[in-house]
Amino acid sequence: MVRKTLLTFAALVFGSTIALAEVNPEGIWRLTSGRVTVKVVRCGNNICANIVGLSSPNYPDGTPLLDAMNPNKALRKRPVMGLPVISGMVQSGPNTYKGYIYNADDGGSYRATAYLTDKTMKLKGCWLVFCRDSDFVRIK
């Protein structure tokens, strides 16, 4: 009984140590649908990300996709490729960051939380009480 209790305690302590190990958010992450790939980098104490790959980077006529839905008319002609999509993410807990995401599909910026493991990043973007999850996998 004592041996089983010690093994259970050791497993709990060891398991919680692994869970609290910090994950480096920097790298290349792909949406599980394959639609978009982003490069996450450090921006001072924050993390940021830009689009580095799209499954369909062009319109049917072959011209690059533009940020056409941006509420700022001056930004509507910028290409989606290279677009900043994660900004101002500050660490809010172990492997958790809070900040903002930009969605070029609707031109909206949303409060967001990123939850990281070594191989996955779950982004939860919210507008008022409506939230949507996006799952990414680390590819580099």
Contact map, one row per residue, 1 for C-alpha under 8 A:
11111000000000000000000000000000000000000000000000000000000000000000000000000000000000000000000000000000000000000000000000000000000000000000
11111100000000000000000000000000000000000000000000000000000000000000000000000000000000000000000000000000000000000000000000000000000000000000
11111110000000000000000000000000000000000000000000000000000000000000000000000000000000000000000000000000000000000000000000000000000000000000
11111111000000000000000000000000000000000000000000000000000000000000000000000000000000000000000000000000000000000000000000000000000000000000
11111111100000000000000000000000000000000000000000000000000000000000000000000000000000000000000000000000000000000000000000000000000000000000
01111111110000000000000000000000000000000000000000000000000000000000000000000000000000000000000000000000000000000000000000000000000000000000
00111111111000000000000000000000000000000000000000000000000000000000000000000000000000000000000000000000000000000000000000000000000000000000
00011111111100000000000000000000000000000000000000000000000000000000000000000000000000000000000000000000000000000000000000000000000000000000
00001111111110000000000000000000000000000000000000000000000000000000000000000000000000000000000000000000000000000000000000000000000000000000
00000111111111000000000000000000000000000000000000000000000000000000000000000000000000000000000000000000000000000000000000000000000000000000
00000011111111100000000000000000000000000000000000000000000000000000000000000000000000000000000000000000000000000000000000000000000000000000
00000001111111110000000000000000000000000000000000000000000000000000000000000000000000000000000000000000000000000000000000000000000000000000
00000000111111111000000000000000000000000000000000000000000000000000000000000000000000000000000000000000000000000000000000000000000000000000
00000000011111111100000000000000000000000000000000000000000000000000000000000000000000000000000000000000000000000000000000000000000000000000
00000000001111111110000000000000000000000000000000000000000000000000000000000000000000000000000000000000000000000000000000000000000000000000
00000000000111111111000000000000000000000000000000000000000000000000000000000000000000000000000000000000000000000000000000000000000000000000
00000000000011111111100000000000000000000000000000000000000000000000000000000000000000000000000000000000000000000000000000000000000000000000
00000000000001111111100000000000000000000000000000000000000000000000000000000000000000000000000000000000000000000000000000000000000000000000
00000000000000111111100000000000000000000000000000000000000000000000000000000000000000000000000000000000000000000000000000000000000000000000
00000000000000011111110000000000000000000000000000000000000000000000000000000000000000000000011000000000000000000000000000000000000000000000
00000000000000001111111000000000000000000000000000000000000000000000000000000000000000000000010000000000000000000000000000000000000000000000
00000000000000000001111100000000000000000000000000000000000000000000000000000000000000000000011000000000000000000000000000000000000000000000
00000000000000000000111110000000000000000000000000000000000000000000000000000000000000000000001000000000000000000001110000000000000000000000
00000000000000000000011111000000000000000000000000000000000000000000000000000000000000000000000000000000000000000000010000000000000000000000
00000000000000000000001111100000000000011000001000000000000000000000000000000000000000000000000000000000000000000001000000000000000000000000
00000000000000000000000111110000000000111100001000000000000000000000000000000000000000000000000000000000000000000000000000000000000000000000
00000000000000000000000011111000000000111000000000000000000000000000000000000000000000000000000000000000000000000000000000000000000000000111
00000000000000000000000001111100000011110000000000000000000000000000000000000000000000000000000000000000000000000000000000000000000000000111
00000000000000000000000000111110000011110000000000000000000000000000000000000000000000000000000000000000000000000000000010000000000000011111
00000000000000000000000000011111011111000000000000000000000000000000000000000000000000000000000000000000000000000000000000000000000000011110
00000000000000000000000000001111111110000000000000000000000000000000000000000000000000000000000000000000000000000000000000000000000001111000
00000000000000000000000000000111111000000000000000000000000000000000000000000000000000000000000000000000000000000000000000000000000000111000
00000000000000000000000000000011111100000000000000000000000000000000000000000000000000000000000000000000000000000000000000000000000000000000
00000000000000000000000000000111111110000000000000000110000000000000000000000000000000000000000000000000000000000000000000000000000000000000
00000000000000000000000000000111111110000000000000000111000000000000000000000000000000000000000000000000000000000000000000000000000000000000
00000000000000000000000000000110111111000000000000111110000000000000000000000000000000000000000000000000000000000000000000000000000000000000
00000000000000000000000000011110011111100000000000111100000000000000000000000000000000000000000000000000000000000000000000000000000000000000
00000000000000000000000000011100000111110000000011111000000000000000000000000000000000000000000000000000000000000000000000000000000000000000
00000000000000000000000001111000000011111000000011110000000000000000000000000000000000000000000000000000000000000000000000000000000000000000
00000000000000000000000011111000000001111100001111000000000000000000000000000000000000000000000000000000000000000000000000000000000000000000
00000000000000000000000011100000000000111110001110000000000000000000000000000000000000000000000000000000000000000000000000000000000000000000
00000000000000000000000001000000000000011111111100000000000000000000000000000000000000000000000000000000000000000000000000000000000000000000
00000000000000000000000000000000000000001111111100000000000000000000000000000000000000000000000000000000000000000000000000000000000000000000
00000000000000000000000000000000000000000111111000000000000000000000000000000000000000000000000000000000000000000000000000000000000000000000
00000000000000000000000000000000000000000111111000000000000000000000000000000000000000000100000000000000000000000000000000000000000000000000
00000000000000000000000000000000000000000111111100000000000000000000000000000000000000111110000000000000000000000000000000000000000000000000
00000000000000000000000011000000000000011111111110000000000000000000000000000000000001111100000000000000000000000000000000000000000000000000
00000000000000000000000000000000000000011110011111000000000000000000000000000000000111111000000000000000000000000000000000000000000000000000
00000000000000000000000000000000000001111000001111100000000000000000000000000000000111100000000000000000000000000000000000000000000000000000
00000000000000000000000000000000000001110000000111110000000000000000000000000000011111000000000000000000000000000000000000000000000000000000
00000000000000000000000000000000000111100000000011111100000000000000000000000001111110000000000000000000000000000000000000000000000000000000
00000000000000000000000000000000000111100000000001111100000000000000000000000000110000000000000000000000000000000000000000000000000000000000
00000000000000000000000000000000000111000000000000111110100000000000000000000000100000000000000000000000000000000000000000000000000000000000
00000000000000000000000000000000011110000000000000111111100000000000000000000000100000000000000000000000000000000000000000000000000000000000
00000000000000000000000000000000011100000000000000001111100000000000000000000000000000000000000000000000000000000000000000000000000000000000
00000000000000000000000000000000001000000000000000000111111000000000000000000000000000000000000000000000000000000000000000000000000000000000
00000000000000000000000000000000000000000000000000001111111000011000000000000001100000000000000000000000000000000000000000000000000000000000
00000000000000000000000000000000000000000000000000000001111111111000000000000000000000000000000000000000000000000000000000000000000000000000
00000000000000000000000000000000000000000000000000000001111111111000000000000000000000000000000000000000000000000000000000000000000000000000
00000000000000000000000000000000000000000000000000000000011111100000000000000000000000000000000000000000000000000000000000000000000000000000
00000000000000000000000000000000000000000000000000000000011111100000000000000000000000000000000000000000000000000000000000000000000000000000
00000000000000000000000000000000000000000000000000000000011111110000000000000000000000000000000000000000000000000000000000000000000000000000
00000000000000000000000000000000000000000000000000000000011111111000000000000000000000000000000000000000000000000000000000000000000000000000
00000000000000000000000000000000000000000000000000000000111001111100000000000011100000000000000000000000000000000000000000000000000000000000
00000000000000000000000000000000000000000000000000000000111000111110000000000011100000000000000000000000000000000000000000000000000000000000
00000000000000000000000000000000000000000000000000000000000000011111000000011111000000000000000000000000000000000000000000000000000000000000
00000000000000000000000000000000000000000000000000000000000000001111110000111111000000000000000000000001001000000000000000000000000000000000
00000000000000000000000000000000000000000000000000000000000000000111110000111000000000000000000000000001001000000000000000000000000000000000
00000000000000000000000000000000000000000000000000000000000000000011111000010000000000000000000000000001111000000000000000000000000000000000
00000000000000000000000000000000000000000000000000000000000000000011111110110000000000000000000000000001011100000000000000000000000000000000
00000000000000000000000000000000000000000000000000000000000000000000111110010000000000000000000000000000001100000000000000000000000000000000
00000000000000000000000000000000000000000000000000000000000000000000011111110000000000000000000000000000000000000000000000000000000000000000
00000000000000000000000000000000000000000000000000000000000000000000011111110000000000000000000000000000000000000000000000000000000000000000
00000000000000000000000000000000000000000000000000000000000000000000000111111000000000000000000000000000000000000000000000000000000000000000
00000000000000000000000000000000000000000000000000000000000000000011010111111100000000000000000000000000000000000000000000000000000000000000
00000000000000000000000000000000000000000000000000000000000000000111111111111100000000000000000000000000000000000000000000000000000000000000
00000000000000000000000000000000000000000000000000000000000000000111000001111110000000000000000000000000000000000000000000000000000000000000
00000000000000000000000000000000000000000000000000000000000000000110000000111111000000000000000000000000000000000000000000000000000000000000
00000000000000000000000000000000000000000000000000000000000000011110000000001111111000000000000000000000000000000000000000000000000000000000
00000000000000000000000000000000000000000000000000100000100000011110000000000111111000000000000000000001000000000000000000000000000000000000
00000000000000000000000000000000000000000000000000111100100000011000000000000011111000000000000000000000000000000000000000000000000000000000
00000000000000000000000000000000000000000000000001110000000000000000000000000011111100000000000000000000000000000000000000000000000000000000
00000000000000000000000000000000000000000000000001100000000000000000000000000011111110000000000000000000000000000000000000000000000000000000
00000000000000000000000000000000000000000000000111100000000000000000000000000000011111100000000000000100000000000000000000000000000000000000
00000000000000000000000000000000000000000000000111100000000000000000000000000000001111100000000000001110000000000000000000000000000000000000
00000000000000000000000000000000000000000000001111000000000000000000000000000000000111111000000000111100000000000000000000000000000000000000
00000000000000000000000000000000000000000000011110000000000000000000000000000000000111111000000000111000000000000000000000000000000000000000
00000000000000000000000000000000000000000000011100000000000000000000000000000000000001111100000001110000000000000000000000000000000000000000
00000000000000000000000000000000000000000000011100000000000000000000000000000000000001111110000011110000000000000000000000000000000000000000
00000000000000000000000000000000000000000000111000000000000000000000000000000000000000011111000011100000000000000000000000000000000000000000
00000000000000000000000000000000000000000000010000000000000000000000000000000000000000001111111111000000000000000000000000000000000000000000
00000000000000000000000000000000000000000000000000000000000000000000000000000000000000000111110111000000000000000000000000000000000000000000
00000000000000000000000000000000000000000000000000000000000000000000000000000000000000000011111110000000000000000000000000000000000000000000
00000000000000000001110000000000000000000000000000000000000000000000000000000000000000000011111100000000000000000000000000000000000000000000
00000000000000000001011000000000000000000000000000000000000000000000000000000000000000000010111110000000000000000011100000000000000000000000
00000000000000000000000000000000000000000000000000000000000000000000000000000000000000000011111111000000000000001111000000000000000000000000
00000000000000000000000000000000000000000000000000000000000000000000000000000000000000001111101111100000000000001110000000000000000000000000
00000000000000000000000000000000000000000000000000000000000000000000000000000000000000011111000111110000000000111100000000000000000000000000
00000000000000000000000000000000000000000000000000000000000000000000000000000000000001111100000011111000000000111000000000000000000000000000
00000000000000000000000000000000000000000000000000000000000000000000000000000000000001111000000001111100000011111000000000001000000000000000
00000000000000000000000000000000000000000000000000000000000000000000000000000000000011100000000000111110000011110000000000001000000000000000
00000000000000000000000000000000000000000000000000000000000000000000000000000000000111000000000000011111001111000000000000000000000000000000
00000000000000000000000000000000000000000000000000000000000000000000000000000000000010000000000000001111111110000000000000000000000000000000
00000000000000000000000000000000000000000000000000000000000000000011110000000001000000000000000000000111111100000000000000000000000000000000
00000000000000000000000000000000000000000000000000000000000000000000100000000000000000000000000000000011111000000000000000000000000000000000
00000000000000000000000000000000000000000000000000000000000000000000110000000000000000000000000000000011111100000000000000000000000000000000
00000000000000000000000000000000000000000000000000000000000000000011111000000000000000000000000000000111111110000000000000000000000000000000
00000000000000000000000000000000000000000000000000000000000000000000011000000000000000000000000000000111011111000000000000000000000000000000
00000000000000000000000000000000000000000000000000000000000000000000000000000000000000000000000000011110001111100000000000000000000000000000
00000000000000000000000000000000000000000000000000000000000000000000000000000000000000000000000000011100000111110000000000001110000000000000
00000000000000000000000000000000000000000000000000000000000000000000000000000000000000000000000001111000000011111000000000001110000000000000
00000000000000000000000000000000000000000000000000000000000000000000000000000000000000000000000001111000000001111100000000111100000000000000
00000000000000000000000000000000000000000000000000000000000000000000000000000000000000000000000111110000000000111110000000111000000000000000
00000000000000000000000000000000000000000000000000000000000000000000000000000000000000000000000111000000000000011111000011110000000000000000
00000000000000000000000000000000000000000000000000000000000000000000000000000000000000000000001110000000000000001111100011100000000000000000
00000000000000000000001010000000000000000000000000000000000000000000000000000000000000000000001100000000000000000111111111000000000000000000
00000000000000000000001000000000000000000000000000000000000000000000000000000000000000000000001000000000000000000011111110000000000000000000
00000000000000000000001100000000000000000000000000000000000000000000000000000000000000000000000000000000000000000001111100000000000000000100
00000000000000000000000000000000000000000000000000000000000000000000000000000000000000000000000000000000000000000001111110000000000000001100
00000000000000000000000000000000000000000000000000000000000000000000000000000000000000000000000000000000000000000001111111000000000000111100
00000000000000000000000000001000000000000000000000000000000000000000000000000000000000000000000000000000000000000111101111100000000000111100
00000000000000000000000000000000000000000000000000000000000000000000000000000000000000000000000000000000000000000111000111110000000011110000
00000000000000000000000000000000000000000000000000000000000000000000000000000000000000000000000000000000000000011110000011111000000011110000
00000000000000000000000000000000000000000000000000000000000000000000000000000000000000000000000000000000000000011100000001111100001111000000
00000000000000000000000000000000000000000000000000000000000000000000000000000000000000000000000000011000000001111000000000111110001110000000
00000000000000000000000000000000000000000000000000000000000000000000000000000000000000000000000000000000000001110000000000011111111100000000
00000000000000000000000000000000000000000000000000000000000000000000000000000000000000000000000000000000000001100000000000001111111000000000
00000000000000000000000000000000000000000000000000000000000000000000000000000000000000000000000000000000000000000000000000000111110000000000
00000000000000000000000000000000000000000000000000000000000000000000000000000000000000000000000000000000000000000000000000000111111000000000
00000000000000000000000000000000000000000000000000000000000000000000000000000000000000000000000000000000000000000000000000000111111100000000
00000000000000000000000000000000000000000000000000000000000000000000000000000000000000000000000000000000000000000000000000011110111110000000
00000000000000000000000000000000000000000000000000000000000000000000000000000000000000000000000000000000000000000000000000011100011111000000
00000000000000000000000000000000000000000000000000000000000000000000000000000000000000000000000000000000000000000000000001111000001111100000
00000000000000000000000000000010000000000000000000000000000000000000000000000000000000000000000000000000000000000000000001110000000111110000
00000000000000000000000000000011000000000000000000000000000000000000000000000000000000000000000000000000000000000000000111100000000011111000
00000000000000000000000000001111000000000000000000000000000000000000000000000000000000000000000000000000000000000000000111100000000001111100
00000000000000000000000000001111000000000000000000000000000000000000000000000000000000000000000000000000000000000000001110000000000000111110
00000000000000000000000000111100000000000000000000000000000000000000000000000000000000000000000000000000000000000000011110000000000000011111
00000000000000000000000000111100000000000000000000000000000000000000000000000000000000000000000000000000000000000000000000000000000000001111
00000000000000000000000000111000000000000000000000000000000000000000000000000000000000000000000000000000000000000000000000000000000000000111
